[in-house]
Structures are given as C-alpha cells and as structure tokens.
Amino acid sequence: MALHAKTQTALCPGCEAEIRFVDQPMEDQIVICPDCADELMVVSVAPLELDWSYDPEEWDDEDWEEDDEEDYDDEDDYDDYDDYDDDED
C-alpha cells in the first residue's frame, strides 16, 4: 500500500490564486505563481504561507529612494497637456 501525501494549498499574496503543493513544501522554498508569475517563497509550513521572494541585501535605502523618485517624477508628463485647447467647440 503506497502512502500518498496530502496536497496542500496556499494563496498567492499578489493575485490570490490557489497554489498547490503535491510534495511537502519546505520553508524558504521558491515557487512561481502559475497565474501572475510572481516569484514567491514559503515563509511558513504550519500554517502554509507564501510571501514575495526577494533578497533584502540586493535592496538598500538608496534603491528604495531611486524607485520612489522614478514612480513620482511625472512633472514632464503634464507639459503635453498645455498643447490642448479646451475651448474648441
């Protein structure tokens, strides 16, 4: 008689897709969400929980500041709207 491992599931923190584990998941195991392709890590096996995978040593405060500046530095984007005349009828 063969023993079958119980299939376990966890939710993707990004898209909430159900991710199935046929084999026993291990802490720090990397998985890819089949729906959104986010790279995830098993952060807990009891209860089974996933979180985004990243190496905190790859990110420092300067990286976060640069990322924020890129996201919110859109002043030049508004210059294009000056070319439109709202009074056209």
C-alpha contacts under 8 A as a table, 3 or more apart, distances in Angstrom:
res1	aa1	res2	aa2	distance
5	A	22	V	7.03
5	A	23	D	6.65
5	A	24	Q	7.33
6	K	22	V	7.14
7	T	20	R	6.62
7	T	21	F	5.66
7	T	22	V	4.83
7	T	23	D	7.15
8	Q	20	R	5.76
8	Q	21	F	5.12
8	Q	22	V	6.72
8	Q	24	Q	7.75
8	Q	48	L	7.89
9	T	18	E	6.25
9	T	19	I	5.36
9	T	20	R	4.44
9	T	21	F	5.96
9	T	48	L	7.42
10	A	18	E	5.74
10	A	19	I	5.32
10	A	20	R	6.75
10	A	48	L	6.06
10	A	49	E	5.99
10	A	50	L	6.75
11	L	16	E	5.07
11	L	17	A	5.51
11	L	18	E	4.72
11	L	19	I	5.96
11	L	49	E	7.44
11	L	50	L	6.99
12	C	15	C	5.74
12	C	16	E	4.56
12	C	17	A	5.27
12	C	18	E	6.49
12	C	19	I	6.81
12	C	33	C	6.63
12	C	40	L	7.74
12	C	50	L	6.56
12	C	51	D	7.49
13	P	16	E	5.60
13	P	50	L	6.89
13	P	51	D	6.18
13	P	52	W	7.35
14	G	36	C	7.60
14	G	38	D	7.38
15	C	35	D	7.56
15	C	36	C	6.61
17	A	33	C	7.54
17	A	35	D	6.62
19	I	33	C	6.79
19	I	34	P	7.65
21	F	24	Q	6.76
21	F	25	P	6.48
25	P	29	Q	6.97
25	P	42	V	7.36
25	P	45	V	6.74
26	M	29	Q	5.45
26	M	42	V	6.78
26	M	45	V	6.66
27	E	41	M	7.75
27	E	42	V	5.13
27	E	43	V	5.63
27	E	44	S	5.86
27	E	45	V	6.19
28	D	41	M	5.55
28	D	42	V	5.09
28	D	43	V	5.96
29	Q	41	M	5.49
29	Q	42	V	5.28
30	I	39	E	6.93
30	I	40	L	5.64
30	I	41	M	4.53
30	I	42	V	6.58
30	I	53	S	7.28
31	V	39	E	6.02
31	V	40	L	5.22
31	V	41	M	6.13
31	V	42	V	7.75
32	I	37	A	5.55
32	I	38	D	5.70
32	I	39	E	4.72
32	I	40	L	5.91
33	C	36	C	5.73
33	C	37	A	4.73
33	C	38	D	5.40
33	C	39	E	6.64
33	C	40	L	7.16
34	P	37	A	5.64
38	D	52	W	7.25
39	E	52	W	6.12
39	E	53	S	5.68
40	L	50	L	6.19
40	L	51	D	5.49
40	L	52	W	4.41
40	L	53	S	4.69
41	M	50	L	5.49
41	M	51	D	5.51
41	M	52	W	6.01
41	M	53	S	5.08
42	V	45	V	7.02
42	V	48	L	7.29
42	V	49	E	5.95
42	V	50	L	4.65
42	V	51	D	6.68
43	V	48	L	7.71
43	V	49	E	5.75
43	V	50	L	5.55
43	V	51	D	6.45
44	S	47	P	6.12
44	S	48	L	5.24
44	S	49	E	5.04
44	S	50	L	7.14
45	V	48	L	4.15
45	V	49	E	6.49
46	A	49	E	7.76
54	Y	58	E	7.99
55	D	58	E	5.47
55	D	59	W	7.26
56	P	59	W	5.33
56	P	60	D	7.47
57	E	60	D	6.87
59	W	62	E	7.90
59	W	63	D	5.75
59	W	64	W	7.11
60	D	63	D	5.39
60	D	64	W	6.66
61	D	64	W	5.22
61	D	65	E	6.25
62	E	65	E	5.03
62	E	66	E	6.08
63	D	66	E	5.13
63	D	67	D	6.07
64	W	67	D	5.06
64	W	68	D	6.17
65	E	68	D	5.11
65	E	69	E	6.18
66	E	69	E	5.09
66	E	70	E	6.26
67	D	70	E	5.25
67	D	71	D	6.38
68	D	71	D	5.16
68	D	72	Y	6.29
69	E	72	Y	5.40
69	E	73	D	5.64
70	E	73	D	5.53
71	D	74	D	7.54
73	D	76	D	7.87
74	D	77	D	5.30
74	D	78	Y	7.26
75	E	78	Y	5.74
75	E	79	D	7.32
76	D	79	D	5.44
76	D	80	D	7.70
77	D	80	D	6.17
78	Y	81	Y	5.55
78	Y	82	D	7.48
79	D	82	D	5.68
79	D	83	D	7.88
80	D	83	D	5.94
80	D	84	Y	7.99
81	Y	84	Y	5.68
82	D	85	D	7.71
85	D	88	E	6.14
